[in-house]
Amino acid sequence: MQGMETLSQYLNGKRKGEFARAVGISPAYLSQILGGMRSPSLSLMRRFYAASGGEVDLNSWATKRSATVKGGGGKRSAQGCTPKDSVV
């Protein structure tokens, strides 16, 4: 692993449908996420991270106005998050 990537970077040249099924979502839903029409939940972001072998950067999905999402055991939603901002 050379460095953290966005989901789009990670999936470039890979079979998106297979990846979508591996994380438990439809290819159409993954397409909406990649197109910026939908935002993944924190749980789904974690599945992206696990399925990519740690190559997809979770921080690429959070907005500056979102709450801290690292650590802890409570569930938090990442709805409304957009790519390219960082989780603090």
C-alpha positions as CSV (number, residue, x, y, z in Angstrom):
1,M,0.0,0.0,0.0
2,Q,1.6,3.2,-1.1
3,G,-0.8,5.8,0.4
4,M,-4.4,6.5,1.1
5,E,-6.7,7.0,-1.9
6,T,-10.2,8.3,-2.5
7,L,-12.8,5.6,-3.4
8,S,-12.8,6.8,-7.0
9,Q,-9.1,6.5,-7.2
10,Y,-9.1,3.1,-5.7
11,L,-11.8,1.9,-8.1
12,N,-10.2,3.3,-11.2
13,G,-9.7,0.3,-13.5
14,K,-11.4,-2.1,-11.1
15,R,-14.8,-3.8,-11.4
16,K,-17.2,-1.5,-9.5
17,G,-20.1,-4.0,-9.5
18,E,-18.0,-6.6,-7.8
19,F,-16.7,-4.1,-5.2
20,A,-20.3,-2.9,-4.6
21,R,-21.5,-6.5,-3.9
22,A,-18.5,-7.1,-1.7
23,V,-19.5,-4.2,0.6
24,G,-23.2,-5.2,0.5
25,I,-24.7,-2.5,-1.8
26,S,-26.0,-2.4,-5.3
27,P,-23.8,-1.2,-8.2
28,A,-26.4,1.6,-8.8
29,Y,-26.0,2.8,-5.2
30,L,-22.2,2.8,-5.5
31,S,-22.5,4.8,-8.8
32,Q,-24.7,7.4,-6.9
33,I,-22.0,7.7,-4.2
34,L,-19.2,8.1,-6.7
35,G,-21.3,10.7,-8.6
36,G,-21.9,12.7,-5.4
37,M,-25.6,12.1,-5.4
38,R,-25.6,10.0,-2.2
39,S,-23.4,10.0,0.8
40,P,-22.3,6.8,2.5
41,S,-23.0,6.1,6.2
42,L,-20.1,5.7,8.6
43,S,-20.7,2.0,8.6
44,L,-20.5,1.8,4.8
45,M,-17.3,3.9,4.8
46,R,-15.8,1.4,7.2
47,R,-16.8,-1.4,4.8
48,F,-15.1,0.5,1.9
49,Y,-12.0,0.7,4.0
50,A,-12.0,-3.0,4.9
51,A,-12.9,-4.2,1.4
52,S,-10.0,-2.1,-0.1
53,G,-7.5,-3.5,2.4
54,G,-7.2,-0.1,4.1
55,E,-6.4,1.8,0.9
56,V,-9.5,4.0,0.8
57,D,-9.2,7.0,3.1
58,L,-12.2,7.4,5.4
59,N,-11.3,11.1,5.8
60,S,-12.1,11.8,2.2
61,W,-15.8,11.6,2.9
62,A,-16.3,13.9,5.9
63,T,-17.3,17.6,5.7
64,K,-15.8,20.4,7.9
65,R,-19.2,20.9,9.5
66,S,-19.6,17.2,10.5
67,A,-18.8,15.9,14.0
68,T,-15.7,14.0,14.8
69,V,-16.2,10.4,13.7
70,K,-13.1,8.6,14.9
71,G,-13.0,6.2,17.8
72,G,-15.8,5.5,20.2
73,G,-18.5,2.9,20.1
74,G,-21.5,5.0,19.3
75,K,-23.1,5.0,16.0
76,R,-22.9,8.2,14.0
77,S,-24.2,8.9,10.6
78,A,-22.1,10.5,7.9
79,Q,-25.2,11.6,5.9
80,G,-24.6,14.9,4.1
81,C,-20.8,14.3,3.9
82,T,-19.1,15.2,0.7
83,P,-15.7,13.9,-0.6
84,K,-12.5,15.8,-0.1
85,D,-13.0,17.2,3.4
86,S,-11.5,15.7,6.5
87,V,-12.6,14.1,9.7
88,V,-11.1,15.7,12.7
